[in-house]
């Protein structure tokens, strides 16, 4: 199996995965009305804490994701 066919296969699997995610109608109904109401009713200090919490959870995930992408492209290009 050469590199071109494995990339095509990975793209096809990725598109299939995205299709499955967007086809699931229940996935879009995950918003919690009670959480939204309590967050909207909280003060500005609580809103700032919530924003900071989102960043704390987002940054490590983003760094891991990007490092896997960089590793994959370097590996595919032949670098170690």
C-alpha positions as a Python dict, from the first residue, in 0.01 Angstrom:
ca = {
    (1, 'X'): (0, 0, 0),
    (2, 'X'): (156, 329, -104),
    (3, 'X'): (128, 667, 67),
    (4, 'X'): (-130, 807, -175),
    (5, 'X'): (-378, 527, -124),
    (6, 'X'): (-341, 537, 254),
    (7, 'X'): (-405, 914, 254),
    (8, 'X'): (-713, 862, 37),
    (9, 'X'): (-834, 590, 273),
    (10, 'X'): (-780, 814, 576),
    (11, 'X'): (-971, 1097, 406),
    (12, 'X'): (-1259, 865, 323),
    (13, 'X'): (-1275, 740, 682),
    (14, 'X'): (-1262, 1097, 811),
    (15, 'X'): (-1546, 1203, 584),
    (16, 'X'): (-1747, 899, 690),
    (17, 'X'): (-1690, 992, 1055),
    (18, 'X'): (-1801, 1351, 994),
    (19, 'X'): (-2108, 1226, 811),
    (20, 'X'): (-2197, 1004, 1107),
    (21, 'X'): (-2156, 1293, 1350),
    (22, 'X'): (-2370, 1532, 1147),
    (23, 'X'): (-2631, 1266, 1072),
    (24, 'X'): (-2700, 1209, 1442),
    (25, 'X'): (-2984, 1449, 1521),
    (26, 'X'): (-2959, 1389, 1897),
    (27, 'X'): (-2604, 1526, 1899),
    (28, 'X'): (-2738, 1877, 1837),
    (29, 'X'): (-2975, 1862, 2137),
    (30, 'X'): (-2703, 1859, 2402),
    (31, 'X'): (-2753, 2218, 2520),
    (32, 'X'): (-2864, 2226, 2882),
    (33, 'X'): (-3124, 2497, 2940),
    (34, 'X'): (-3068, 2495, 3315),
    (35, 'X'): (-2692, 2539, 3277),
    (36, 'X'): (-2743, 2819, 3026),
    (37, 'X'): (-2989, 2998, 3258),
    (38, 'X'): (-2765, 2970, 3562),
    (39, 'X'): (-2460, 3088, 3367),
    (40, 'X'): (-2653, 3383, 3222),
    (41, 'X'): (-2784, 3478, 3566),
    (42, 'X'): (-2442, 3470, 3730),
    (43, 'X'): (-2239, 3784, 3767),
    (44, 'X'): (-1954, 3905, 3553),
    (45, 'X'): (-1700, 3740, 3781),
    (46, 'X'): (-1862, 3399, 3730),
    (47, 'X'): (-1874, 3458, 3355),
    (48, 'X'): (-1503, 3538, 3357),
    (49, 'X'): (-1435, 3218, 3555),
    (50, 'X'): (-1641, 3017, 3307),
    (51, 'X'): (-1449, 3167, 3012),
    (52, 'X'): (-1119, 3087, 3183),
    (53, 'X'): (-1235, 2730, 3250),
    (54, 'X'): (-1319, 2683, 2884),
    (55, 'X'): (-970, 2802, 2787),
    (56, 'X'): (-808, 2572, 3044),
    (57, 'X'): (-991, 2276, 2895),
    (58, 'X'): (-933, 2383, 2534),
    (59, 'X'): (-561, 2459, 2530),
    (60, 'X'): (-417, 2116, 2627),
    (61, 'X'): (-654, 1942, 2387),
    (62, 'X'): (-558, 2179, 2106),
    (63, 'X'): (-185, 2133, 2174),
    (64, 'X'): (-220, 1753, 2168),
    (65, 'X'): (-425, 1762, 1849),
    (66, 'X'): (-181, 1990, 1669),
    (67, 'X'): (119, 1786, 1783),
    (68, 'X'): (-37, 1468, 1641),
    (69, 'X'): (-106, 1648, 1311),
    (70, 'X'): (253, 1781, 1292),
    (71, 'X'): (395, 1438, 1381),
    (72, 'X'): (181, 1273, 1114),
    (73, 'X'): (283, 1515, 840),
    (74, 'X'): (652, 1494, 933),
    (75, 'X'): (634, 1116, 939),
    (76, 'X'): (459, 1109, 601),
    (77, 'X'): (724, 1342, 454),
    (78, 'X'): (999, 1104, 561),
    (79, 'X'): (1143, 1302, 850),
    (80, 'X'): (1190, 1147, 1191),
}
